[in-house]
Amino acid sequence: MAEQVFRILRHRNPGMENIAELDEYIKHGGFETFKKVVTTMTQKEVIDTVKAAGLRGRGGAGFPTGLKWGFLTPNKYPRYVVANTDESEPGTFKDREILTGNPFQFLEGLMIASFAAEANVAYNYCRGEFWELVQIMDEKVAQLEERGLLGDNLFGTDYSLRVYNHLGAGAYICGEESALLNSLEGKLGQPRIKPPFPADTGLYDMPTIVNNTETLANVPLIMEHGADWYKEEGTEKSAGTKIMCISGHAKNPGNYEVPLGTTLRELLYDIAGGIADDKDLKAILPSGASAPMIPATDKVLDTELTYEAMRDIGTELGSASIILMDETVNMAWAAAKATAFFKHESCGKCTPCREGTFWMNSIMKRVEAGKASMDDVNTLYDVAGNIQGKCLCALGEFSINPVRSSIDLFKADYQERVA
Amino acid sequence: MLTEKYPDEVNKILAKYPEDRKRSAIMPLLYLALRDNDHITNDVIRDIAAITGSSETQVEGVVGFYTLYHDEKGGKHYIQICTDLPCALRGADQFAEQAKDYLGCGFEETTADGKITLEHVMCLAACDKAPMFQLQNGKGIFYHENQDIESFKALVDELRSEADA
């Protein structure tokens, strides 16, 4: 029987009463790992351990974290580490729960990453809507300063570190790392042309690591227990646990932390309790609005939740924002919702995305109003094709996935709606 | 002027960023300005441009780009309902219609008493607790989750009964 494994959502020790409180976190060994890293290890040793653990970016791309850290341009300072808490993908609500429920494990991860990067300043970029949460995070950071866990000459070494929370103000695009850096610099949150990559020319044009909040929350455990322990959960290529956000027609929507490699069936039915009102599941958007939808076939349900296996069935694990849609949902309607989202969130920099999402949305509205023909649906498919591969960042690419996959898999749902 | 009214906060904000990178302070300073303004005025833009050594156009660009900075006068409170796909699957569209009926205004409109502006917004990362909305006003931004029309009415009544400051 598949079950949850708590490493991040409720820390490693189930006996902990309230891990969001600093005393409780410290009582259970919190920040011992940060101290060990700063006082006894070299930067290279930390990076090598994270590499060996096989940790991959939890924000969506699944890029190997240790490898990313190793790309920093040598001898170019100052350097920065930025936590990406812009969590804005429809269906994603894990980073908010990490910051609410286990903030210090995240902060310790951010601090260890900063040491590994030889950064003396780290920023936690949170989406503006997390305003309330950031008031609390500011208090948490102040507590660490009071205890001497942040500040100058930590533990008597020459290493100094400051952490600052920074609020965005409502823009999905700022989850894209170069747009996030522009936003943090006080500019419009629009993506940059890459290369150069942030590891060379990041925040304030200096070498910068940008990691997702959940990724960073994994780091203290890897450094405490070692790479081999970390890999005891998960698969060879997708190591560790992952927080799966289950929303939509779930009986019990919420966050579930399971080993990577758990199948969709185990997660959705054994662990999360199945579909609301015991209806039949029709389709799944496994990575929010951004990845192709998949039909709820036996083959799909028996697929392991890993970066590789999800790609093999034509979609992405992404940030694991799993939106469930039961038999009553018309997928043209679902795709219209996703398209309205991307039309609103396109930053406007690249013409194919700005114009493409606008026209896709216009056609989708016609479909929804029952005023479209199947020719319009074909045009929709064609417009999507003209966005593909023509934009600076992935937003444009994301916008076509729900559209094309819904037409490919559920054409009858469109036929039902056209005039 | 922010530097006169909130000198400590302004200094604290500026201290977070390098000396020569004060432009980073534009966004936090805009939040500070929203404590006393229901929208960003030209005076605020001039003030923040001066503090951060930016041009007024740069500050205005930021105000225009991000959805949480309103550049036109709206209600004293903004109620922003998420009607994105995950919330819609849990009844957010129906909830939003009921909310409109109760307020007597549509999306992107302000109630007749000028107190509340209703907006529909994109995903707020609370999909498991839909229907939900956020309340934005001079005090900050606050989530209201697992809502129904009764809890919505109760909040609206409370906001409407507040004495005008």
Interface residues (C-beta under 8 A of the other chain):
Chain A: E87 S88 E89 P90 G91 T92 F93 D95 R96 R127 G128 E129 F130 W131 E132 Q135 Y164 H166 L167 G168 A169 G170 A171 Y172 S183 L184 E185 G186 K187 L188 G189 Y204 C245 I246 S247 G248 H249 A250 P253 G254 N255 L285 G288 A289 S321 I323 L324 M325 V329 A334 K337 A338 F341 H344 E345 C347
Chain B: K16 P18 R21 R23 S24 A25 I26 M27 P28 L30 Y31 T52 S54 Q58 G61 V62 F65 Y66 T67 L68 Y69 D84 L85 P86 A88 L89 R90 V121 M122 C123 L124 A125 A126 C127 D128 K129 A130 Q134 G140 I141 F142 Y143
